[in-house]
Amino acid sequence: MKVEIFFIKVQKTFHILKEEGFKTLISRIKTKANIRSRSTSIQPDSFSDHIITESKAIFIGKILSKEKIQSKIVSLLADSKIRIAFSHDNYLENVGGLQLKIADEQLAVNRSGKGYLHIFPYGAGLSLVEFNEDSVIGINLNGEWVGYTHPQILTNFLLERSSELNVDGLSIHQLMGFDLGFIEKVIEISRSPKVIFWLHDFFSLCPGYLLLRNDLEFCGAPDVRSNACSLCVYGERRLKHIEKFISFFSYENIEVFSPSEFALNLWEKAFPIKRIASTVCPHASLEYHEPSPNAPKNSAIKVAFVGFPVHHKGWETWLKLTDKFGSDPRYEFILISETRRPSRNFKNVSVSVTKEARNRMVEVLIDRNIDVAFLWSICPETFSFTLYESLAAGCTILTNRNSGNIQAYIREHSDVGLILENENALMTVFGGNDLADYLAKSNKDGRKSARIVLNNGC
């Protein structure tokens, strides 16, 4: 492995020297260093937009002993079947699409009379890890916090109680910060039940789970030994990373669940092992209402950036757009997000979607009479709750060709939005009357809105 990584580095170096020269090579080295220093600000899309860092988190707190764990969860093991779930953080405390999906799954499992044991690593970084005696994991049970413990303590407890374990399935939502050996051990202790592996992102293809080459542009998940991959900051790590997942998927009971056809097609094309069992299971669907009559339109077109204002959501493009057209009386720009970004070019409207307030974003979009939802993700979305929220509110979607399931949905439903080639095309649309004309045409029979129907089973 080290030899292959060394030759990848050599290949990359000679390619740059031959094609672009010594100065470019030095510039690339500096750029790579800068990208690594920025990596703490790169945030996952379809599951959460809170910062995950590469630095090791220092745990300060109380560790549950095996006896304490037994006192808290032993009744569950004796009285019901259980589902064991894994993700990179505590879904009870963090907000994002993945966390909401886990909350939905937990409620559905509990309503069916089963228990739900959720496990996450403390202070997950951007990579797979190897657990040691100091590693810490967190435990939730049926939507309630249990506490922190060491991985070995939990597996020893589960092993001792294995005769009482009645695990009818495992759900893997995110493996950042986990040791795959730990996951495999829990599977074995559970007597190898069916394992559902969710494609909330593309971490199983690359540690650069957004599939952005050097965190800048969509790469398409090329072959791990390709020159394109070797030129990326994630290239040398990807080789070892994907080999671990190849080994992990040797388990026969793993089935891949994808929230969209687009995500599954991309993953199946890029993952080395073929013919793995798979199912497309959308997180939600839309039930459309009868179109509502159009209100007189004498005001500016209201354009909203919906969701977290981060790089991979197209934030830099939004800033360019609002800088150019922020004073144009034809438009009103609004950031609708949990996070505020002060600017004279757009307004801020705060909103937080939680499991207790699932429709809050839809309500705000309707209350603010938003005409256009700016969903300019530069990475391939596997689902996008903001797409469904925006459509449910009757918004027209503006996106680009690299936005994954967003653009895939619009290709199938061409009357709900526009897919633009690049930023230049975006500026052209706003510079002329194209947007106003499109809105008039698409809403000529009334504004469409819908109800979001959550899907908790396939």
LUMDOLO-341746 format. One record per residue (C-alpha): residue number from 0; x, y, z. Coordinates in nm, 2 decimals. Each point is the difference from the previous one (the first is absolute). Example, Ala and Ser with C-alpha at 12.3 -4.5 7.8 and 13.67 -1.06 7.14 Angstrom:
LUMDOLO-341746
+-----+--------+--------+--------+
|   k |     xx |     yy |     zz |
+-----+--------+--------+--------+
|   0 |   1.23 |  -0.45 |   0.78 |
|   1 |   0.14 |   0.34 |  -0.07 |
+-----+--------+--------+--------+
end
This chain:
LUMDOLO-341746
+-----+--------+--------+--------+
|   k |     xx |     yy |     zz |
+-----+--------+--------+--------+
|   0 |   0.00 |   0.00 |   0.00 |
|   1 |   0.28 |   0.25 |   0.09 |
|   2 |   0.18 |  -0.09 |  -0.32 |
|   3 |  -0.32 |   0.07 |  -0.21 |
|   4 |  -0.05 |   0.34 |   0.18 |
|   5 |   0.36 |   0.09 |  -0.07 |
|   6 |  -0.03 |  -0.08 |  -0.37 |
|   7 |  -0.33 |   0.21 |  -0.01 |
|   8 |   0.19 |   0.29 |   0.14 |
|   9 |   0.29 |  -0.04 |  -0.25 |
|  10 |  -0.25 |  -0.03 |  -0.29 |
|  11 |  -0.18 |   0.31 |   0.11 |
|  12 |   0.33 |   0.19 |   0.04 |
|  13 |   0.13 |  -0.09 |  -0.35 |
|  14 |  -0.33 |   0.07 |  -0.16 |
|  15 |  -0.01 |   0.36 |   0.14 |
|  16 |   0.37 |   0.06 |  -0.08 |
|  17 |  -0.05 |  -0.12 |  -0.36 |
|  18 |  -0.33 |   0.17 |  -0.07 |
|  19 |   0.02 |   0.32 |   0.20 |
|  20 |   0.36 |   0.05 |   0.13 |
|  21 |   0.19 |   0.04 |   0.32 |
|  22 |  -0.18 |   0.32 |   0.12 |
|  23 |  -0.34 |  -0.16 |  -0.04 |
|  24 |   0.12 |  -0.30 |   0.20 |
|  25 |   0.11 |   0.23 |   0.29 |
|  26 |  -0.33 |   0.18 |  -0.02 |
|  27 |  -0.19 |  -0.33 |   0.01 |
|  28 |   0.19 |  -0.11 |   0.31 |
|  29 |  -0.09 |   0.33 |   0.17 |
|  30 |  -0.37 |  -0.03 |  -0.11 |
|  31 |  -0.01 |  -0.36 |   0.14 |
|  32 |   0.13 |   0.13 |   0.34 |
|  33 |  -0.26 |   0.27 |   0.00 |
|  34 |  -0.28 |  -0.24 |  -0.08 |
|  35 |   0.10 |  -0.22 |   0.29 |
|  36 |   0.01 |   0.29 |   0.23 |
|  37 |  -0.36 |   0.09 |  -0.11 |
|  38 |  -0.13 |  -0.35 |   0.03 |
|  39 |  -0.16 |   0.07 |   0.33 |
|  40 |  -0.26 |   0.22 |  -0.17 |
|  41 |  -0.11 |  -0.25 |  -0.26 |
|  42 |  -0.33 |  -0.14 |   0.12 |
|  43 |  -0.22 |  -0.29 |  -0.11 |
|  44 |  -0.30 |   0.07 |  -0.22 |
|  45 |  -0.28 |  -0.24 |   0.02 |
|  46 |   0.05 |  -0.09 |   0.36 |
|  47 |   0.11 |   0.31 |   0.19 |
|  48 |   0.16 |   0.34 |  -0.05 |
|  49 |   0.17 |   0.03 |   0.33 |
|  50 |   0.38 |   0.00 |   0.01 |
|  51 |   0.19 |  -0.33 |   0.02 |
|  52 |   0.37 |   0.04 |   0.06 |
|  53 |   0.30 |  -0.22 |  -0.07 |
|  54 |   0.15 |   0.09 |   0.35 |
|  55 |  -0.04 |  -0.26 |   0.27 |
|  56 |  -0.26 |   0.09 |   0.26 |
|  57 |   0.11 |  -0.01 |   0.36 |
|  58 |  -0.27 |  -0.17 |   0.21 |
|  59 |  -0.07 |   0.14 |   0.34 |
|  60 |  -0.29 |  -0.17 |   0.17 |
|  61 |  -0.14 |  -0.31 |   0.17 |
|  62 |   0.05 |  -0.34 |  -0.16 |
|  63 |  -0.27 |  -0.26 |   0.06 |
|  64 |   0.12 |  -0.33 |   0.14 |
|  65 |  -0.14 |  -0.33 |  -0.13 |
|  66 |  -0.22 |  -0.02 |   0.32 |
|  67 |  -0.14 |   0.35 |  -0.06 |
|  68 |  -0.08 |  -0.09 |  -0.36 |
|  69 |  -0.18 |  -0.31 |   0.12 |
|  70 |  -0.21 |   0.19 |   0.25 |
|  71 |  -0.11 |   0.24 |  -0.28 |
|  72 |  -0.07 |  -0.22 |  -0.29 |
|  73 |  -0.03 |  -0.37 |   0.12 |
|  74 |  -0.38 |   0.02 |   0.02 |
|  75 |  -0.01 |   0.08 |  -0.37 |
|  76 |   0.20 |  -0.31 |  -0.09 |
|  77 |  -0.23 |  -0.22 |   0.20 |
|  78 |  -0.33 |   0.14 |  -0.12 |
|  79 |   0.01 |   0.07 |  -0.37 |
|  80 |   0.17 |  -0.02 |  -0.34 |
|  81 |   0.25 |   0.28 |  -0.06 |
|  82 |   0.14 |   0.20 |  -0.29 |
|  83 |   0.36 |   0.12 |   0.04 |
|  84 |   0.09 |   0.31 |  -0.19 |
|  85 |   0.33 |   0.18 |  -0.07 |
|  86 |   0.08 |   0.35 |  -0.10 |
|  87 |   0.28 |   0.26 |   0.04 |
|  88 |  -0.17 |   0.22 |   0.26 |
|  89 |  -0.28 |   0.03 |   0.25 |
|  90 |  -0.32 |   0.04 |  -0.19 |
|  91 |  -0.18 |   0.12 |   0.31 |
|  92 |   0.22 |   0.32 |   0.01 |
|  93 |   0.09 |   0.07 |  -0.36 |
|  94 |  -0.22 |   0.12 |  -0.28 |
|  95 |   0.02 |  -0.12 |  -0.36 |
|  96 |  -0.16 |  -0.23 |  -0.26 |
|  97 |   0.18 |  -0.31 |   0.14 |
|  98 |  -0.09 |   0.08 |   0.36 |
|  99 |  -0.36 |   0.05 |  -0.10 |
| 100 |  -0.01 |  -0.33 |  -0.18 |
| 101 |   0.14 |  -0.18 |   0.30 |
| 102 |  -0.26 |   0.16 |   0.22 |
| 103 |  -0.27 |  -0.11 |  -0.24 |
| 104 |   0.14 |  -0.35 |   0.00 |
| 105 |   0.02 |  -0.02 |   0.37 |
| 106 |  -0.36 |   0.11 |   0.04 |
| 107 |  -0.12 |  -0.25 |  -0.25 |
| 108 |   0.20 |  -0.29 |   0.16 |
| 109 |  -0.14 |   0.10 |   0.35 |
| 110 |  -0.36 |   0.02 |  -0.13 |
| 111 |   0.04 |  -0.36 |  -0.13 |
| 112 |   0.08 |  -0.11 |   0.35 |
| 113 |   0.38 |  -0.04 |  -0.04 |
| 114 |   0.29 |   0.17 |   0.17 |
| 115 |   0.25 |   0.23 |  -0.17 |
| 116 |   0.36 |   0.01 |   0.11 |
| 117 |   0.20 |   0.28 |  -0.16 |
| 118 |   0.38 |   0.01 |   0.01 |
| 119 |   0.23 |   0.29 |  -0.11 |
| 120 |   0.37 |   0.08 |   0.04 |
| 121 |   0.10 |   0.29 |   0.23 |
| 122 |   0.15 |   0.29 |  -0.20 |
| 123 |  -0.01 |  -0.17 |  -0.34 |
| 124 |   0.26 |   0.12 |  -0.26 |
| 125 |  -0.01 |  -0.03 |  -0.37 |
| 126 |   0.14 |  -0.35 |  -0.02 |
| 127 |  -0.03 |  -0.36 |   0.11 |
| 128 |   0.21 |  -0.07 |   0.31 |
| 129 |   0.14 |  -0.28 |   0.20 |
| 130 |  -0.15 |  -0.01 |   0.35 |
| 131 |   0.23 |  -0.03 |   0.30 |
| 132 |  -0.06 |  -0.02 |   0.38 |
| 133 |  -0.05 |   0.38 |   0.01 |
| 134 |  -0.26 |   0.01 |  -0.27 |
| 135 |  -0.35 |   0.12 |   0.10 |
| 136 |  -0.34 |  -0.07 |  -0.14 |
| 137 |  -0.34 |   0.14 |   0.09 |
| 138 |  -0.32 |  -0.20 |   0.05 |
| 139 |  -0.37 |   0.10 |  -0.04 |
| 140 |  -0.29 |  -0.23 |   0.07 |
| 141 |  -0.35 |   0.05 |  -0.14 |
| 142 |   0.07 |   0.37 |  -0.05 |
| 143 |   0.14 |   0.06 |   0.35 |
| 144 |   0.36 |   0.07 |   0.09 |
| 145 |   0.18 |  -0.29 |   0.18 |
| 146 |   0.36 |   0.11 |   0.03 |
| 147 |   0.36 |  -0.04 |  -0.12 |
| 148 |   0.21 |  -0.32 |   0.02 |
| 149 |   0.30 |  -0.16 |  -0.16 |
| 150 |  -0.06 |  -0.23 |  -0.31 |
| 151 |   0.15 |  -0.30 |   0.18 |
| 152 |  -0.23 |   0.04 |   0.30 |
| 153 |  -0.31 |   0.00 |  -0.23 |
| 154 |   0.10 |  -0.30 |  -0.21 |
| 155 |   0.10 |  -0.19 |   0.32 |
| 156 |  -0.35 |   0.07 |   0.14 |
| 157 |  -0.17 |  -0.10 |  -0.32 |
| 158 |   0.20 |  -0.32 |  -0.03 |
| 159 |  -0.08 |  -0.10 |   0.36 |
| 160 |  -0.37 |   0.06 |  -0.07 |
| 161 |   0.01 |  -0.15 |  -0.35 |
| 162 |  -0.24 |  -0.28 |   0.09 |
| 163 |  -0.26 |   0.26 |   0.08 |
| 164 |   0.06 |   0.23 |  -0.30 |
| 165 |  -0.28 |   0.00 |  -0.25 |
| 166 |   0.13 |   0.23 |  -0.27 |
| 167 |  -0.22 |   0.01 |  -0.30 |
| 168 |   0.22 |   0.24 |  -0.20 |
| 169 |   0.28 |   0.26 |   0.00 |
| 170 |  -0.02 |   0.34 |  -0.17 |
| 171 |   0.33 |   0.16 |  -0.10 |
| 172 |  -0.06 |   0.37 |  -0.07 |
| 173 |   0.35 |   0.14 |   0.01 |
| 174 |   0.34 |  -0.16 |   0.09 |
| 175 |   0.22 |   0.31 |   0.04 |
| 176 |   0.20 |  -0.04 |   0.32 |
| 177 |  -0.07 |  -0.37 |   0.03 |
| 178 |   0.23 |  -0.30 |   0.00 |
| 179 |  -0.15 |  -0.25 |  -0.26 |
| 180 |   0.13 |  -0.28 |   0.22 |
| 181 |  -0.23 |   0.12 |   0.28 |
| 182 |  -0.30 |   0.00 |  -0.24 |
| 183 |   0.09 |  -0.35 |  -0.12 |
| 184 |   0.02 |  -0.12 |   0.36 |
| 185 |  -0.34 |   0.13 |   0.09 |
| 186 |  -0.14 |  -0.17 |  -0.32 |
| 187 |   0.16 |  -0.33 |   0.11 |
| 188 |  -0.13 |   0.03 |   0.36 |
| 189 |  -0.35 |   0.07 |  -0.14 |
| 190 |   0.03 |  -0.32 |  -0.19 |
| 191 |   0.02 |   0.17 |  -0.34 |
| 192 |  -0.34 |   0.14 |  -0.05 |
| 193 |  -0.09 |   0.20 |  -0.31 |
| 194 |   0.21 |   0.32 |  -0.02 |
| 195 |  -0.14 |   0.31 |  -0.18 |
| 196 |   0.28 |   0.22 |  -0.13 |
| 197 |  -0.14 |   0.35 |  -0.08 |
| 198 |   0.14 |   0.22 |  -0.28 |
| 199 |  -0.05 |   0.33 |   0.18 |
| 200 |   0.33 |   0.11 |  -0.17 |
| 201 |   0.29 |  -0.16 |  -0.18 |
| 202 |   0.24 |  -0.06 |   0.29 |
| 203 |   0.02 |  -0.37 |  -0.10 |
| 204 |   0.15 |   0.11 |  -0.33 |
| 205 |   0.25 |   0.26 |   0.13 |
| 206 |   0.10 |   0.18 |   0.32 |
| 207 |  -0.09 |   0.31 |  -0.20 |
| 208 |  -0.36 |  -0.11 |   0.04 |
| 209 |  -0.14 |   0.30 |  -0.19 |
| 210 |   0.19 |  -0.12 |  -0.31 |
| 211 |   0.16 |   0.34 |  -0.06 |
| 212 |   0.35 |  -0.01 |  -0.15 |
| 213 |   0.22 |   0.20 |   0.24 |
| 214 |  -0.33 |   0.12 |   0.16 |
| 215 |  -0.07 |   0.21 |  -0.31 |
| 216 |  -0.19 |  -0.18 |  -0.27 |
| 217 |  -0.19 |  -0.32 |  -0.06 |
| 218 |   0.24 |  -0.28 |  -0.09 |
| 219 |  -0.24 |  -0.28 |  -0.11 |
| 220 |   0.16 |  -0.26 |   0.22 |
| 221 |   0.27 |  -0.11 |  -0.25 |
| 222 |   0.19 |  -0.33 |   0.04 |
| 223 |   0.21 |   0.01 |   0.31 |
| 224 |   0.32 |  -0.06 |  -0.20 |
| 225 |  -0.08 |   0.26 |  -0.27 |
| 226 |   0.21 |   0.31 |  -0.06 |
| 227 |  -0.30 |   0.21 |   0.08 |
| 228 |  -0.02 |  -0.15 |   0.35 |
| 229 |   0.38 |   0.03 |   0.06 |
| 230 |  -0.02 |   0.37 |  -0.07 |
| 231 |  -0.25 |   0.05 |   0.29 |
| 232 |   0.09 |   0.07 |   0.36 |
| 233 |  -0.21 |  -0.31 |   0.10 |
| 234 |   0.17 |  -0.23 |  -0.26 |
| 235 |   0.26 |  -0.17 |   0.20 |
| 236 |  -0.23 |  -0.06 |   0.30 |
| 237 |  -0.28 |  -0.12 |  -0.22 |
| 238 |   0.19 |  -0.32 |  -0.11 |
| 239 |   0.02 |  -0.14 |   0.36 |
| 240 |  -0.34 |   0.14 |   0.09 |
| 241 |  -0.19 |  -0.18 |  -0.28 |
| 242 |   0.19 |  -0.33 |   0.07 |
| 243 |  -0.14 |   0.00 |   0.35 |
| 244 |  -0.35 |   0.04 |  -0.14 |
| 245 |   0.05 |  -0.27 |  -0.25 |
| 246 |   0.09 |  -0.24 |   0.29 |
| 247 |  -0.30 |   0.13 |   0.20 |
| 248 |  -0.24 |  -0.07 |  -0.29 |
| 249 |   0.11 |  -0.37 |  -0.01 |
| 250 |  -0.28 |  -0.06 |   0.26 |
| 251 |  -0.28 |  -0.17 |  -0.18 |
| 252 |  -0.29 |   0.16 |   0.20 |
| 253 |   0.08 |   0.36 |  -0.10 |
| 254 |  -0.26 |   0.18 |  -0.22 |
| 255 |   0.06 |   0.35 |  -0.13 |
| 256 |  -0.29 |   0.24 |   0.05 |
| 257 |   0.01 |   0.31 |  -0.21 |
| 258 |  -0.24 |   0.30 |   0.03 |
| 259 |   0.01 |   0.06 |  -0.37 |
| 260 |   0.06 |  -0.18 |  -0.33 |
| 261 |   0.27 |   0.25 |  -0.09 |
| 262 |   0.20 |  -0.07 |   0.32 |
| 263 |  -0.02 |  -0.38 |  -0.05 |
| 264 |   0.10 |   0.02 |  -0.37 |
| 265 |   0.30 |   0.21 |   0.09 |
| 266 |   0.11 |  -0.22 |   0.29 |
| 267 |  -0.05 |  -0.33 |  -0.19 |
| 268 |   0.21 |   0.13 |  -0.29 |
| 269 |   0.28 |   0.11 |   0.22 |
| 270 |   0.02 |  -0.27 |   0.27 |
| 271 |   0.23 |  -0.28 |  -0.09 |
| 272 |  -0.22 |  -0.29 |   0.11 |
| 273 |  -0.30 |  -0.05 |  -0.23 |
| 274 |  -0.34 |  -0.16 |   0.05 |
| 275 |  -0.04 |   0.10 |   0.36 |
| 276 |  -0.37 |  -0.02 |   0.10 |
| 277 |  -0.15 |   0.34 |  -0.01 |
| 278 |  -0.33 |   0.19 |   0.03 |
| 279 |  -0.11 |   0.35 |  -0.08 |
| 280 |  -0.18 |   0.13 |   0.30 |
| 281 |  -0.08 |   0.37 |  -0.02 |
| 282 |  -0.02 |   0.18 |   0.34 |
| 283 |  -0.33 |   0.17 |  -0.11 |
| 284 |  -0.24 |   0.06 |  -0.28 |
| 285 |  -0.23 |   0.29 |  -0.10 |
| 286 |  -0.38 |  -0.01 |  -0.01 |
| 287 |  -0.09 |   0.30 |  -0.22 |
| 288 |  -0.31 |   0.22 |   0.07 |
| 289 |  -0.21 |   0.16 |  -0.26 |
| 290 |   0.18 |   0.31 |  -0.13 |
| 291 |  -0.09 |   0.32 |   0.19 |
| 292 |  -0.11 |   0.31 |  -0.19 |
| 293 |   0.29 |   0.24 |  -0.07 |
| 294 |   0.00 |   0.32 |   0.21 |
| 295 |   0.06 |   0.33 |  -0.18 |
| 296 |   0.37 |   0.03 |  -0.05 |
| 297 |   0.12 |   0.36 |   0.03 |
| 298 |   0.29 |  -0.05 |   0.23 |
| 299 |   0.35 |  -0.13 |  -0.05 |
| 300 |   0.08 |  -0.36 |  -0.07 |
| 301 |   0.10 |  -0.16 |   0.33 |
| 302 |   0.30 |  -0.22 |  -0.02 |
| 303 |   0.12 |  -0.20 |   0.30 |
| 304 |   0.31 |  -0.19 |   0.09 |
| 305 |  -0.15 |  -0.29 |   0.18 |
| 306 |   0.21 |  -0.18 |   0.27 |
| 307 |   0.34 |   0.03 |   0.14 |
| 308 |   0.23 |   0.27 |  -0.17 |
| 309 |   0.30 |  -0.22 |  -0.06 |
| 310 |   0.24 |  -0.05 |  -0.29 |
| 311 |  -0.14 |  -0.32 |  -0.14 |
| 312 |  -0.35 |   0.14 |   0.00 |
| 313 |   0.11 |   0.27 |  -0.25 |
| 314 |   0.05 |   0.28 |   0.25 |
| 315 |   0.27 |   0.17 |  -0.20 |
| 316 |  -0.22 |   0.01 |  -0.31 |
| 317 |  -0.28 |   0.15 |   0.21 |
| 318 |   0.23 |   0.27 |   0.12 |
| 319 |   0.10 |   0.08 |  -0.36 |
| 320 |  -0.37 |   0.00 |  -0.11 |
| 321 |  -0.11 |   0.23 |   0.29 |
| 322 |   0.30 |   0.23 |  -0.04 |
| 323 |  -0.10 |   0.05 |  -0.37 |
| 324 |  -0.38 |   0.02 |   0.04 |
| 325 |  -0.05 |   0.09 |   0.36 |
| 326 |  -0.11 |   0.35 |  -0.08 |
| 327 |  -0.20 |  -0.10 |  -0.30 |
| 328 |  -0.37 |   0.10 |   0.08 |
| 329 |  -0.12 |  -0.31 |  -0.20 |
| 330 |   0.13 |  -0.23 |   0.27 |
| 331 |  -0.01 |  -0.05 |   0.38 |
| 332 |   0.27 |  -0.24 |   0.13 |
| 333 |  -0.05 |  -0.18 |   0.33 |
| 334 |   0.21 |  -0.25 |   0.20 |
| 335 |  -0.23 |  -0.25 |   0.18 |
| 336 |   0.21 |  -0.20 |   0.23 |
| 337 |   0.09 |  -0.09 |   0.36 |
| 338 |   0.32 |   0.19 |  -0.06 |
| 339 |   0.01 |   0.38 |  -0.06 |
| 340 |   0.24 |   0.18 |  -0.24 |
| 341 |  -0.04 |   0.38 |   0.02 |
| 342 |   0.00 |   0.18 |  -0.33 |
| 343 |  -0.14 |   0.30 |  -0.17 |
| 344 |  -0.08 |  -0.20 |  -0.30 |
| 345 |  -0.25 |  -0.24 |   0.16 |
| 346 |  -0.22 |  -0.04 |   0.30 |
| 347 |   0.03 |  -0.27 |   0.27 |
| 348 |  -0.29 |  -0.21 |   0.12 |
| 349 |   0.08 |  -0.25 |   0.28 |
| 350 |  -0.16 |  -0.35 |  -0.01 |
| 351 |   0.09 |  -0.33 |   0.17 |
| 352 |  -0.15 |  -0.33 |  -0.12 |
| 353 |  -0.01 |  -0.26 |   0.28 |
| 354 |  -0.18 |  -0.32 |   0.05 |
| 355 |  -0.26 |   0.19 |   0.20 |
| 356 |  -0.04 |   0.26 |  -0.28 |
| 357 |   0.05 |  -0.19 |  -0.32 |
| 358 |  -0.20 |   0.24 |  -0.22 |
| 359 |   0.15 |   0.32 |   0.13 |
| 360 |   0.20 |   0.07 |  -0.32 |
| 361 |  -0.31 |  -0.05 |  -0.21 |
| 362 |  -0.20 |   0.23 |   0.22 |
| 363 |   0.26 |   0.28 |  -0.02 |
| 364 |   0.04 |  -0.03 |  -0.38 |
| 365 |  -0.38 |   0.04 |  -0.03 |
| 366 |  -0.03 |   0.28 |   0.25 |
| 367 |   0.28 |   0.19 |  -0.18 |
| 368 |  -0.16 |  -0.06 |  -0.34 |
| 369 |   0.33 |  -0.13 |  -0.14 |
| 370 |  -0.02 |  -0.04 |  -0.38 |
| 371 |   0.34 |  -0.16 |  -0.07 |
| 372 |   0.21 |  -0.24 |   0.21 |
| 373 |   0.37 |   0.03 |  -0.08 |
| 374 |   0.13 |  -0.36 |   0.05 |
| 375 |   0.35 |   0.04 |  -0.16 |
| 376 |   0.17 |  -0.30 |   0.15 |
| 377 |   0.34 |  -0.06 |  -0.17 |
| 378 |   0.02 |  -0.36 |   0.14 |
| 379 |  -0.24 |  -0.29 |  -0.09 |
| 380 |  -0.29 |   0.00 |   0.24 |
| 381 |  -0.12 |  -0.35 |   0.08 |
| 382 |  -0.35 |   0.13 |   0.09 |
| 383 |  -0.04 |   0.36 |   0.12 |
| 384 |  -0.28 |   0.07 |   0.25 |
| 385 |   0.03 |   0.37 |  -0.10 |
| 386 |  -0.11 |  -0.09 |  -0.35 |
| 387 |  -0.31 |  -0.17 |   0.13 |
| 388 |  -0.07 |   0.28 |   0.25 |
| 389 |   0.04 |   0.26 |  -0.28 |
| 390 |  -0.23 |  -0.19 |  -0.23 |
| 391 |  -0.26 |  -0.05 |   0.27 |
| 392 |  -0.01 |   0.38 |   0.05 |
| 393 |  -0.06 |   0.05 |  -0.37 |
| 394 |   0.34 |   0.14 |  -0.08 |
| 395 |   0.17 |  -0.02 |  -0.34 |
| 396 |   0.35 |  -0.16 |   0.03 |
| 397 |   0.32 |   0.15 |  -0.14 |
| 398 |   0.29 |  -0.25 |  -0.01 |
| 399 |   0.31 |  -0.11 |  -0.20 |
| 400 |   0.09 |  -0.32 |  -0.18 |
| 401 |   0.22 |  -0.13 |   0.28 |
| 402 |  -0.26 |   0.01 |   0.28 |
| 403 |  -0.07 |  -0.37 |   0.00 |
| 404 |  -0.36 |  -0.10 |   0.08 |
| 405 |  -0.11 |   0.36 |  -0.02 |
| 406 |   0.07 |   0.02 |  -0.37 |
| 407 |  -0.11 |  -0.36 |  -0.05 |
| 408 |  -0.34 |   0.08 |   0.14 |
| 409 |  -0.04 |   0.31 |  -0.22 |
| 410 |   0.10 |  -0.20 |  -0.31 |
| 411 |  -0.30 |  -0.22 |   0.08 |
| 412 |  -0.23 |   0.29 |   0.09 |
| 413 |   0.11 |   0.28 |  -0.23 |
| 414 |  -0.29 |   0.23 |   0.10 |
| 415 |   0.14 |   0.05 |   0.36 |
| 416 |   0.33 |   0.17 |  -0.07 |
| 417 |   0.30 |   0.08 |  -0.21 |
| 418 |   0.33 |  -0.18 |  -0.03 |
| 419 |   0.27 |   0.25 |  -0.10 |
| 420 |   0.34 |  -0.09 |  -0.15 |
| 421 |   0.21 |   0.23 |   0.21 |
| 422 |   0.03 |   0.33 |   0.18 |
| 423 |   0.01 |   0.20 |  -0.33 |
| 424 |  -0.34 |  -0.16 |  -0.10 |
| 425 |  -0.13 |   0.10 |   0.34 |
| 426 |   0.10 |   0.36 |  -0.03 |
| 427 |  -0.15 |   0.01 |  -0.35 |
| 428 |  -0.33 |  -0.12 |   0.13 |
| 429 |  -0.01 |   0.27 |   0.27 |
| 430 |   0.13 |   0.26 |  -0.24 |
| 431 |  -0.29 |  -0.03 |  -0.24 |
| 432 |  -0.36 |  -0.10 |   0.03 |
| 433 |   0.04 |  -0.37 |  -0.03 |
| 434 |  -0.08 |  -0.07 |   0.37 |
| 435 |  -0.31 |   0.22 |   0.00 |
| 436 |  -0.12 |  -0.17 |  -0.32 |
| 437 |   0.06 |  -0.35 |   0.13 |
| 438 |  -0.19 |   0.08 |   0.32 |
| 439 |  -0.29 |   0.14 |  -0.19 |
| 440 |  -0.01 |  -0.31 |  -0.23 |
| 441 |   0.04 |  -0.26 |   0.27 |
| 442 |  -0.26 |   0.15 |   0.23 |
| 443 |  -0.25 |   0.09 |  -0.27 |
| 444 |  -0.25 |  -0.26 |   0.13 |
| 445 |   0.06 |   0.10 |   0.37 |
| 446 |   0.27 |  -0.06 |   0.25 |
| 447 |   0.07 |  -0.36 |   0.09 |
| 448 |   0.06 |  -0.11 |   0.36 |
| 449 |   0.02 |  -0.34 |   0.17 |
| 450 |   0.00 |  -0.19 |   0.32 |
| 451 |   0.32 |  -0.18 |   0.09 |
| 452 |  -0.06 |  -0.37 |   0.09 |
| 453 |   0.28 |  -0.16 |   0.19 |
| 454 |   0.10 |  -0.35 |  -0.10 |
| 455 |   0.11 |  -0.22 |   0.29 |
| 456 |   0.02 |  -0.33 |  -0.18 |
| 457 |   0.05 |  -0.15 |  -0.34 |
+-----+--------+--------+--------+
end
